[in-house]
């Protein structure tokens, strides 16, 4: 199993910014499309941004224009730059491969809390 480690979450005021990082333990990472997902209590996990192995990005409607996903294949790391944060962005954020049907395990995630 690939080990995934998310970091960079925290408490921020509405309108603020955070940068999340996710490092994978395996070079398999660099061959795959990767995505950021998030989950709030009582809701299904949803994807918010994804990036292909060559850097093409796609965003969920609610974050487009505010979030930016990027990757550094040499470091097996992907990033999520989050600006203009809203209370609705509060969630545990996870990274993993895309599409989600291929996922076999999850990391611990990183908590993002946006105060209004």
C-alpha positions, 0 to 999 in steps of 0.5 A, a space after each residue: 500500500 502507498 503511504 500518504 501524509 497530508 499536512 498544512 491544515 489549521 485554523 484560519 479566519 474566513 478570507 484567509 489562506 492555507 497551503 496543504 502538502 501531501 507526500 506519498 511514499 512511493 514513486 508510483 505517485 508520479 505516474 498517476 493523476 492525483 487529487 485532493 478530497 475533503 470530508 465533513 462529519 455526516 457527509 460523503 468524501 468529495 473531490 475538490 481538485 485533481 491534477 494529471 501526471 503531466 500537470 493538467 488541473 481540474 477543479 470542483 465548481 465551489 473552489 475554482 478560482 480560489 484553490 490551486 493544485 500543483 505537484 512536484 513529481 521529484 518529491 512525490 508531493 502534491 500541494 493545494 493552495 487555498 485562498 479566500 477560504 470560506 466556512 464551507 471549506 471546513 473539512 478534513 482534507 485528503 490526497 489520493 490518486 484519481 479516479 477514486 475507484 482505484 483507491 485502496 487506502 487513505 492517509 490520516 488527512 489534515 483538518 482545515 477549520 475556517 472561522 466566520 
